Amino acid sequence: MARLALIGCRHADQVRGTLRGGPGRDDWKLLPKERPLSAPYLLGLGVVIGAGVALPYAEELRRCVRAQRAS
């Protein structure tokens, strides 16, 4: 961590450009994409992520209900 602070002190202008989006060509800036992702792609991605989250919870709920009935 101390090394990172030392580098930040020695190159303060580059750190400011990185964090604030300075005027330099290589500075970071949040810009909209030139070609945004299509709606079907985003919908499919949402379904896959939702299934990846919901299915494990549903299986755990099923196991809990089965264990409660058994005891």
C-alpha positions as CSV (number, residue, x, y, z in Angstrom):
1,M,0.0,0.0,0.0
2,A,2.9,2.4,0.8
3,R,4.3,1.7,-2.6
4,L,1.1,2.7,-4.3
5,A,0.9,5.9,-2.2
6,L,4.5,6.7,-3.2
7,I,3.7,6.2,-6.9
8,G,0.6,8.4,-6.5
9,C,2.7,11.2,-4.9
10,R,5.3,11.1,-7.6
11,H,2.8,11.1,-10.5
12,A,0.0,13.2,-9.0
13,D,-1.1,14.7,-12.3
14,Q,-1.7,11.2,-13.8
15,V,-3.6,10.1,-10.7
16,R,-5.8,13.2,-11.0
17,G,-6.4,12.5,-14.7
18,T,-7.3,8.9,-14.0
19,L,-9.8,9.7,-11.2
20,R,-11.4,12.8,-12.6
21,G,-11.2,12.2,-16.4
22,G,-8.6,14.8,-17.4
23,P,-8.0,16.4,-20.7
24,G,-5.3,13.9,-21.8
25,R,-5.9,11.4,-24.6
26,D,-5.3,8.4,-22.2
27,D,-7.4,9.7,-19.3
28,W,-10.4,7.7,-18.1
29,K,-13.8,9.1,-19.0
30,L,-17.3,7.6,-18.7
31,L,-18.7,7.9,-22.2
32,P,-21.7,6.2,-23.8
33,K,-20.9,3.3,-26.2
34,E,-20.9,4.2,-29.9
35,R,-22.9,1.0,-30.6
36,P,-25.0,0.2,-27.5
37,L,-26.0,-3.5,-26.8
38,S,-29.2,-4.6,-28.4
39,A,-32.4,-5.2,-26.4
40,P,-32.6,-8.9,-27.1
41,Y,-29.0,-9.4,-26.0
42,L,-29.6,-7.5,-22.7
43,L,-32.8,-9.5,-22.2
44,G,-31.0,-12.8,-22.7
45,L,-28.2,-11.7,-20.4
46,G,-30.8,-10.8,-17.7
47,V,-32.5,-14.1,-18.0
48,V,-29.2,-16.0,-17.7
49,I,-28.1,-14.0,-14.7
50,G,-31.6,-14.3,-13.1
51,A,-31.6,-18.1,-13.6
52,G,-28.1,-18.3,-12.2
53,V,-29.3,-16.5,-9.0
54,A,-32.8,-17.9,-8.7
55,L,-32.2,-21.6,-9.4
56,P,-29.7,-22.2,-6.5
57,Y,-32.1,-20.4,-4.1
58,A,-35.0,-22.5,-5.3
59,E,-33.1,-25.7,-4.8
60,E,-32.0,-24.7,-1.3
61,L,-35.6,-23.8,-0.4
62,R,-36.8,-27.2,-1.7
63,R,-34.2,-28.9,0.4
64,C,-35.2,-26.9,3.5
65,V,-38.9,-27.7,3.0
66,R,-38.0,-31.4,2.6
67,A,-35.9,-31.4,5.7
68,Q,-38.6,-29.7,7.7
69,R,-41.2,-32.3,6.7
70,A,-38.9,-35.1,7.5
71,S,-38.4,-34.0,11.1
